[in-house]
Amino acid sequence: MDPIPIPTNLSVMTIDACCQRVQDVLESADLHYGHGASDAQSEALWIVSKQLEQSPSETLEQLAFTISEELSQKALEIAQKRIESRQPLAYLLGEAWLMGVPFDCTPQSIIPRSFIAELIVHESFEPWLPADGQVLDLCTGNGSLAVLMALC
């Protein structure tokens, strides 16, 4: 597959515009999502957030702020690398976010993702587990659910 041309006429733009541009590049390829992000829009936000050295949640609060041409270009280069390598974004960035918590990630690790994480953070396990109960996270993946439970 030929590389997608990366625009070179990048001036200072808003974070929102940069996210949209990265999203457009990702959507131009037939990528699979679900390894830490559910779609191109989520991956674009994640890529731009990484360039800004902040969480995706923080970036969402700053969409009207500007981002430099250099960081915009780096974000587009990562999107291109994602397309060319077909690797999950978590492996390319070395991190994955689960319920607002960052986890280190390498190709040797399992990417944190679970529908149970939302229960841990926003709900409770009652009536299955009393509030003072204990939980053992055994052989469930990378331990991210245990980390979330310890933080909540």
Contact map, one row per residue, 1 for C-alpha under 8 A:
11100000000000000000000000000000000000000000000000000000000000000000000000000000000100000000000000000000000000000000000000000000000000000000000000000000
11110000000000000000000000000000000000000000000000000000000000000000000000000000000000000000000000000000000000000000000000000000000000000000000000000000
11111000000000000000000000000000000000000000000000000000000000000000000000000001000100000000000000000000000000000000000000000000000000000000000000000000
01111100000000000000000010010000000000000000000000000000000000000000000000000001000000000000000000000000000000000000000000000000000000000000000000000000
00111110000000000000000000000000000000000000000000000000000000000000000000000000000000000000000000000000000000000000000000000000000000000000000000000000
00011111000000000000000000000000000000000000000000000000000000000000000000011001000000000000000000000000000000000000000000000000000000000000000000000000
00001111110000000000000000000000000000000000000000000000000000000000000000000000000000000000000000000000000000000000000000000000000000000000000000000000
00000111110000000000000000000000000000000000000000000000000000000000000000000000000000000000000000000000000000000000000000000000000000000000000000000000
00000011111000000000000000000000000000000000000000000000000000000000000000000000000000000000000000000000000000000000000000000000000000000000000000000000
00000011111110000000000000000000000000000000000000000000000000000000100110000000000000000000000000000000000000000000000000000000000000000000000000000000
00000000111110000000000000000000000000000000000000000000000000000001100000000000000000000000000000000000000000000000000000000000000000000000000000000000
00000000011111000000000000000000000000000000000000000000000000000111100000000000000000000000000000000000000000000000000000000000000000000000000000000000
00000000011111101100000000000000000000000000000000000000000000000111100000000000000000000000000000000000000000000000000000000000000000000000000000000000
00000000000111111100000000000000000000000000000000000000000000111110000000000000000000000000000000000000000000000000000000000000000000000000000000000000
00000000000011111110000000000000000000000000000100000000001001111110000000000000000000000000000000000000000000000000000000000000000000000000000000000000
00000000000001111111000000000000000000000000000000000000000000110000000000000000000000000000000000000000000000000000000000000000000000000000000000000000
00000000000011111111100000000000000000000000000000000000000000000000000000000000000000000000000000000000000000000000000000000000000000000000000000000000
00000000000011111111110000000000000000000000000100000000000000000010000100000000000000000000000000000000000000000000000000000000000000000000000000000000
00000000000000111111111000000000000000001001100100000000000000000000000000000000000000000000000000000000000000000000000000000000000000000000000000000000
00000000000000011111111100000000000000001001000000000000000000000000000000000000000000000000000000000000000000000000000000000000000000000000000000000000
00000000000000001111111110000000000000000000000000000000000000000000000000010000000000000000000000000000000000000000000000000000000000000000000000000000
00000000000000000111111111000000000000000001000000000000000000000000000000110010000000000000000000000000000000000000000000000000000000000000000000000000
00000000000000000011111111100000000000011011000000000000000000000000000000000000000000000000000000000000000000000000000000000000000000000000000000000000
00000000000000000001111111110000000000000000000000000000000000000000000000000000000000000000000000000000000000000000000000000000000000000000000000000000
00010000000000000000111111111000000000000000000000000000000000000000000000010011000000000000000000000000000000000000000000000000000000000000000000000000
00000000000000000000011111111010000000010001000000000000000000000000000000000011001000000000000000000000000000000000000000000000000000000000000000000000
00000000000000000000001111111110000000010000000000000000000000000000000000000000000000000000000000000000000000000000000000000000000000000000000000000000
00010000000000000000000111111100000000000000000000000000000000000000000000000000000000000000000000000000000000000000000000000000000000000000000000000000
00000000000000000000000011111110000000000000000000000000000000000000000000000000001000000000000000000000000000000000000000000000000000000000000000000000
00000000000000000000000000111111000000000000000000000000000000000000000000000000000000000000000000000000000000000000000000000000000000000000000000000000
00000000000000000000000001101111100000000000000000000000000000000000000000000000001001000000000000000000000000000000000000000000000000000000000000000000
00000000000000000000000000000111110000000000000000000000000000000000000000000000000000000000000000000000000000000000000000000000000000000000000000000000
00000000000000000000000000000011111111110000000000000000000000000000000000000000000000010000000000000000000000000000000000000000000000000000000000000000
00000000000000000000000000000001111111100000000000000000000000000000000000000000000000000000000000000000000000000000000000000000000000000000000000000000
00000000000000000000000000000000111111000000000000000000000000000000000000000000000000011100000000000000000000111000000000000000000000000000000000000000
00000000000000000000000000000000111111000000000000000000000000000000000000000000000000001100000111000000000000111000000000000000000000000000000000000000
00000000000000000000000000000000111111110110000000000000000000000000000000000000000000000000000000000000000000000000000000000000000000000000000000000000
00000000000000000000000000000000111111110110000000000000000000000000000000000000000000000000000000000000000000000000000000000000000000000000000000000000
00000000000000000000000000000000110011111110000000000000000000000000000000000000000000000000000000000000000000000000000000000000000000000000000000000000
00000000000000000000001001100000100011111111000000000000000000000000000000000000000000000000000000000000000000000000000000000000000000000000000000000000
00000000000000000011001000000000000000111111100000000000000000000000000000000000000000000000000000000000000000000000000000000000000000000000000000000000
00000000000000000000000000000000000011111111110000000000000000000000000000000000000000000000000000000000000000000000000000000000000000000000000000000000
00000000000000000000001000000000000011111111111000000000000000000000000000000000000000001000000000000000000000000000000000000000000000000000000000000000
00000000000000000011011001000000000000011111111100000000000000000000000000000010000000000000000000000000000000000000000000000000000000000000000000000000
00000000000000000010000000000000000000001111111110000001001100000000000000000000000000000000000000000000000000000000000000000000000000000000000000000000
00000000000000000000000000000000000000000111111111000011000000000000000000000000000000000000000000000000000000000000000000000000000000000000000000000000
00000000000000000000000000000000000000000011111111100000000000000000000000100110000000000000100000000000000000000000000000000000000000000000000000000000
00000000000000100110000000000000000000000001111111110000001000000000001100100000000000000000000000000000000000000000000000000000000000000000000000000000
00000000000000000000000000000000000000000000111111111111001000000000000000000000000000000000000000000000000000000000000000000000000000000000000000000000
00000000000000000000000000000000000000000000011111111110000000000000000000000000000000000000100000000000000000000000000000000000000000000000000000000000
00000000000000000000000000000000000000000000001111111100000000000000001001100000000000000000000000000000000000000000000000000000000000000000000000000000
00000000000000000000000000000000000000000000000111111100001000000000001000000000000000000000000000000000000000000000000000000000000000000000000000000000
00000000000000000000000000000000000000000000000011111110000000000000000000000000000000000000000000000000000000000000000000000000000000000000000000000000
00000000000000000000000000000000000000000000000011111111011000000000000000000000000000000000000000000000000000000000000000000000000000000000000000000000
00000000000000000000000000000000000000000000010011001111111000000000000000000000000000000000000000010000000000000000000000000000000000000000000000000000
00000000000000000000000000000000000000000000110010000111111100000000000000000000000000000000000000010000000000000000000000000000000000000000000000000000
00000000000000000000000000000000000000000000000000000011111110000000000000000000000000000000000000010000000000000000000000000000000000000000000000000000
00000000000000000000000000000000000000000000000000000111111111000000000000000000000000000000000000000000000000000000000000000000000000000000000000000000
00000000000000100000000000000000000000000000100110010111111111100000000000000000000000000000000000000000000000000000000000000000000000000000000000000000
00000000000000000000000000000000000000000000100000000001111111100000000000000000000000000000000000000000000000000000000000000000000000000000000000000000
00000000000000000000000000000000000000000000000000000000111111100000000000000000000000000000000000000000000000000000000000000000000000000000000000000000
00000000000000100000000000000000000000000000000000000000011111111000000000000000000000000000000000000000000000000000000000000000000000000000000000000000
00000000000001110000000000000000000000000000000000000000001111111100000000000000000000000000000000000000000000000000000000000000000000000000000000000000
00000000000001110000000000000000000000000000000000000000000001111100000000000000000000000000000000000000000000000000000000000000000000000000000000000000
00000000000001100000000000000000000000000000000000000000000001111110000000000000000000000000000000000000000000000000000000000000000000000000000000000000
00000000000111100000000000000000000000000000000000000000000000111111000000000000000000000000000000000000000000000000000000000000000000000000000000000000
00000000000111100100000000000000000000000000000000000000000000001111101100000000000000000000000000000000000000000000000000000000000000000000000000000000
00000000001110000000000000000000000000000000000000000000000000000111111100000000000000000000000000000000000000000000000000000000000000000000000000000000
00000000011110000000000000000000000000000000000000000000000000000011111110000000000000000000000000000000000000000000000000000000000000000000000000000000
00000000000000000000000000000000000000000000000000000000000000000001111111000000000000000000000000000000000000000000000000000000000000000000000000000000
00000000000000000000000000000000000000000000000100110000000000000011111111100000000000000000000000000000000000000000000000000000000000000000000000000000
00000000010000000100000000000000000000000000000100000000000000000011111111110000000000000000000000000000000000000000000000000000000000000000000000000000
00000000010000000000000000000000000000000000000000000000000000000000111111111000000000000000000000000000000000000000000000000000000000000000000000000000
00000000000000000000000000000000000000000000000000100000000000000000011111111100000000000000000000000000000000000000000000000000000000000000000000000000
00000000000000000000010000000000000000000000001100100000000000000000001111111110000000000000000000000000000000000000000000000000000000000000000000000000
00000100000000000000110010000000000000000000000000000000000000000000000111111111000000000000000000000000000000000000000000000000000000000000000000000000
00000100000000000000000000000000000000000000000000000000000000000000000011111111100000000000000000000000000000000000000000000000000000000000000000000000
00000000000000000000000000000000000000000000001000000000000000000000000001111111110000000001000000000000000000000000000000000000000000000000000000000000
00000000000000000000010011000000000000000001001000000000000000000000000000111111111000000000000000000000000000000000000000000000000000000000000000000000
00110100000000000000000011000000000000000000000000000000000000000000000000011111111100000000000000000000000000000000000000000000000000000000000000000000
00000000000000000000000000000000000000000000000000000000000000000000000000001111111110000000000000000000000000000000000000000000000000000000000000000000
00000000000000000000000000000000000000000000000000000000000000000000000000000111111111111001000000000000000000000000000000000000000000000000000000000000
00000000000000000000000001001010000000000000000000000000000000000000000000000011111111100000000000000000000000000000000000000000000000000000000000000000
10100000000000000000000000000000000000000000000000000000000000000000000000000001111111000000000000000000000000000000000000000000000000000000000000000000
00000000000000000000000000000000000000000000000000000000000000000000000000000000111111100000000000000000000000000000000000000000000000000000000000000000
00000000000000000000000000000010000000000000000000000000000000000000000000000000011111110000000000000000000000000000000000000000000000000000000000000000
00000000000000000000000000000000000000000000000000000000000000000000000000000000011011111011000000000000000000000000000000000000000000000000000000000000
00000000000000000000000000000000101000000000000000000000000000000000000000000000010001111111000000000000000000000000000000000000000000000000000000000000
00000000000000000000000000000000001100000010000000000000000000000000000000000000010000111111100000000000000000000000000000000000000000000000000000000000
00000000000000000000000000000000001100000000000000000000000000000000000000000000000000011111111100000000110000100000000000000000000000000000000000000000
00000000000000000000000000000000000000000000000000000000000000000000000000000000000000111111111000000000111000000000000000000000000000000000000000000000
00000000000000000000000000000000000000000000000000000000000000000000000000000100010000111111110000000000000000000000000000000000000000000000000000000000
00000000000000000000000000000000000000000000001001000000000000000000000000000000000000001111111100000000000000000000000000000000000000000000000000000000
00000000000000000000000000000000000000000000000000000000000000000000000000000000000000000111111100000001110000000000000000000000000000000000000000000000
00000000000000000000000000000000000000000000000000000000000000000000000000000000000000000110111110000111110000000000000000000000000000000000000000000000
00000000000000000000000000000000000100000000000000000000000000000000000000000000000000000100111111000111100000110000000000000000000000000000000000000000
00000000000000000000000000000000000100000000000000000000000000000000000000000000000000000000001111111110000000010000000000000000000000000000000000000000
00000000000000000000000000000000000100000000000000000000000000000000000000000000000000000000000111111110000000011000100000000000000000000000000100000000
00000000000000000000000000000000000000000000000000000000000000000000000000000000000000000000000011111000000000000000110010000000000000000000000000000000
00000000000000000000000000000000000000000000000000000011100000000000000000000000000000000000000011111100000000000000000000000000000000000000000000000000
00000000000000000000000000000000000000000000000000000000000000000000000000000000000000000000000011111110000000000000000000000000000000000000000000010000
00000000000000000000000000000000000000000000000000000000000000000000000000000000000000000000001111011111000000000000000000000000000000000000000000000000
00000000000000000000000000000000000000000000000000000000000000000000000000000000000000000000001111001111100000010000000000000000000000000000000100000000
00000000000000000000000000000000000000000000000000000000000000000000000000000000000000000000011100000111110000000000000000000000000000000000000000000000
00000000000000000000000000000000000000000000000000000000000000000000000000000000000000000110011100000011111111100000000000000000000000000000000000000000
00000000000000000000000000000000000000000000000000000000000000000000000000000000000000000110011000000001111111000000000000000000000000000000000000000000
00000000000000000000000000000000000000000000000000000000000000000000000000000000000000000010000000000000111111000000000000000000000000000000000000000000
00000000000000000000000000000000000000000000000000000000000000000000000000000000000000000000000000000000111111000000000000000000000000000000000000000000
00000000000000000000000000000000000000000000000000000000000000000000000000000000000000000000000000000000111111100000000000000000000000000000010000000000
00000000000000000000000000000000000000000000000000000000000000000000000000000000000000000000000000000000111111110000000000000000000000000000110000000000
00000000000000000000000000000000001100000000000000000000000000000000000000000000000000000100000100000000100011111000000000000000000000000000010000000000
00000000000000000000000000000000001100000000000000000000000000000000000000000000000000000000000111000010000001111100000000000000000000000000110100000000
00000000000000000000000000000000001100000000000000000000000000000000000000000000000000000000000001000000000000111110100000000000000000000000000000000000
00000000000000000000000000000000000000000000000000000000000000000000000000000000000000000000000000000000000000011111110000000000000000000000000000000000
00000000000000000000000000000000000000000000000000000000000000000000000000000000000000000000000000000000000000001111111000000000000000000000000000000000
00000000000000000000000000000000000000000000000000000000000000000000000000000000000000000000000000000000000000000111111100000000000000000000000010000000
00000000000000000000000000000000000000000000000000000000000000000000000000000000000000000000000001100000000000001111111110000000000000000000000010010000
00000000000000000000000000000000000000000000000000000000000000000000000000000000000000000000000000100000000000000111111111100000000000000000000000000000
00000000000000000000000000000000000000000000000000000000000000000000000000000000000000000000000000000000000000000011111111111000000000000000000000000000
00000000000000000000000000000000000000000000000000000000000000000000000000000000000000000000000000000000000000000001111111111000000000000000000010011001
00000000000000000000000000000000000000000000000000000000000000000000000000000000000000000000000000100000000000000000111111110000000000000000000000011001
00000000000000000000000000000000000000000000000000000000000000000000000000000000000000000000000000000000000000000000011111110000000000000000000000000000
00000000000000000000000000000000000000000000000000000000000000000000000000000000000000000000000000000000000000000000011111111000000000000000000000000000
00000000000000000000000000000000000000000000000000000000000000000000000000000000000000000000000000000000000000000000001111111100000000000000000000000000
00000000000000000000000000000000000000000000000000000000000000000000000000000000000000000000000000000000000000000000001100111111110000000000000000000000
00000000000000000000000000000000000000000000000000000000000000000000000000000000000000000000000000000000000000000000000000011111111000000000000000000000
00000000000000000000000000000000000000000000000000000000000000000000000000000000000000000000000000000000000000000000000000001111110000000000000000000000
00000000000000000000000000000000000000000000000000000000000000000000000000000000000000000000000000000000000000000000000000001111110000000000000000000000
00000000000000000000000000000000000000000000000000000000000000000000000000000000000000000000000000000000000000000000000000001111111011000000000000000000
00000000000000000000000000000000000000000000000000000000000000000000000000000000000000000000000000000000000000000000000000001111111110000000000000000000
00000000000000000000000000000000000000000000000000000000000000000000000000000000000000000000000000000000000000000000000000000100111110000000000000000000
00000000000000000000000000000000000000000000000000000000000000000000000000000000000000000000000000000000000000000000000000000000011111000000000000000000
00000000000000000000000000000000000000000000000000000000000000000000000000000000000000000000000000000000000000000000000000000000111111100000000000000000
00000000000000000000000000000000000000000000000000000000000000000000000000000000000000000000000000000000000000000000000000000000100111110000000000000000
00000000000000000000000000000000000000000000000000000000000000000000000000000000000000000000000000000000000000000000000000000000000011111000000000000000
00000000000000000000000000000000000000000000000000000000000000000000000000000000000000000000000000000000000000000000000000000000000001111100000001000000
00000000000000000000000000000000000000000000000000000000000000000000000000000000000000000000000000000000000000000000000000000000000000111111001011000000
00000000000000000000000000000000000000000000000000000000000000000000000000000000000000000000000000000000000000000000000000000000000000011111000000000000
00000000000000000000000000000000000000000000000000000000000000000000000000000000000000000000000000000000000000000000000000000000000000001111100000000000
00000000000000000000000000000000000000000000000000000000000000000000000000000000000000000000000000000000000000000000000000000000000000001111111000000000
00000000000000000000000000000000000000000000000000000000000000000000000000000000000000000000000000000000000001010000000000000000000000000011111100000000
00000000000000000000000000000000000000000000000000000000000000000000000000000000000000000000000000000000000011110000000000000000000000000001111100000000
00000000000000000000000000000000000000000000000000000000000000000000000000000000000000000000000000000000000000000000000000000000000000001001111111100000
00000000000000000000000000000000000000000000000000000000000000000000000000000000000000000000000001000010000000010000000000000000000000000000111111110000
00000000000000000000000000000000000000000000000000000000000000000000000000000000000000000000000000000000000000000001100100000000000000001000001111111000
00000000000000000000000000000000000000000000000000000000000000000000000000000000000000000000000000000000000000000000000000000000000000011000001111111100
00000000000000000000000000000000000000000000000000000000000000000000000000000000000000000000000000000000000000000000000000000000000000000000001111111110
00000000000000000000000000000000000000000000000000000000000000000000000000000000000000000000000000001000000000000000100110000000000000000000000111111111
00000000000000000000000000000000000000000000000000000000000000000000000000000000000000000000000000000000000000000000000110000000000000000000000011111111
00000000000000000000000000000000000000000000000000000000000000000000000000000000000000000000000000000000000000000000000000000000000000000000000001111111
00000000000000000000000000000000000000000000000000000000000000000000000000000000000000000000000000000000000000000000000000000000000000000000000000111111
00000000000000000000000000000000000000000000000000000000000000000000000000000000000000000000000000000000000000000000000110000000000000000000000000011111
